[in-house]
Amino acid sequence: MSTGAIIMMLIGCIGLWGGCAFSIAYAFRHSKKKQKNEQNEAGK
């Protein structure tokens, strides 16, 4: 495998896993906020 192919593979993997991690973190934060809002509304 050439050096260019390895570099492109690393960039692709980092982009893919980075995007996956960002999506999971965003969904986790969003669901946490939603749970807090539901608890606040239930307590009223």
matplotlib code that plots the C-alpha trace (Angstrom):
import matplotlib.pyplot as plt

x = [0.0, 1.3, 1.8, -0.9, -3.4, -2.6, -3.0, -6.3, -7.5, -6.5, -8.3, -11.4, -11.4, -10.9, -13.7, -16.1, -15.5, -15.3, -18.7, -20.1, -18.8, -20.2, -23.6, -23.8, -22.7, -25.2, -28.1, -27.1, -27.1, -30.3, -32.1, -30.8, -32.3, -35.6, -35.7, -35.1, -37.9, -40.3, -39.5, -40.0, -43.4, -44.5, -43.6, -45.8]
y = [0.0, 3.4, 6.2, 8.3, 5.5, 5.0, 8.7, 8.8, 5.8, 7.4, 10.6, 8.7, 6.6, 9.6, 11.5, 8.5, 7.8, 11.4, 12.1, 9.0, 10.2, 13.7, 12.3, 10.1, 13.0, 15.3, 12.8, 12.1, 15.8, 16.4, 13.5, 14.6, 18.1, 16.6, 14.4, 17.5, 19.4, 16.5, 16.3, 20.0, 19.9, 16.9, 18.7, 21.7]
z = [0.0, -0.9, 1.7, 0.0, 0.3, 4.0, 4.7, 2.8, 4.8, 8.1, 7.2, 6.2, 9.4, 11.6, 9.8, 10.0, 13.7, 14.6, 13.0, 14.7, 18.1, 17.5, 16.5, 19.6, 21.9, 20.3, 20.7, 24.3, 25.2, 23.4, 25.1, 28.5, 28.0, 26.9, 30.0, 32.2, 30.4, 30.9, 34.6, 35.1, 33.3, 35.4, 38.6, 37.9]

ax = plt.figure().add_subplot(projection="3d")
ax.plot(x, y, z, "-o")
ax.set_aspect("equal")
plt.show()
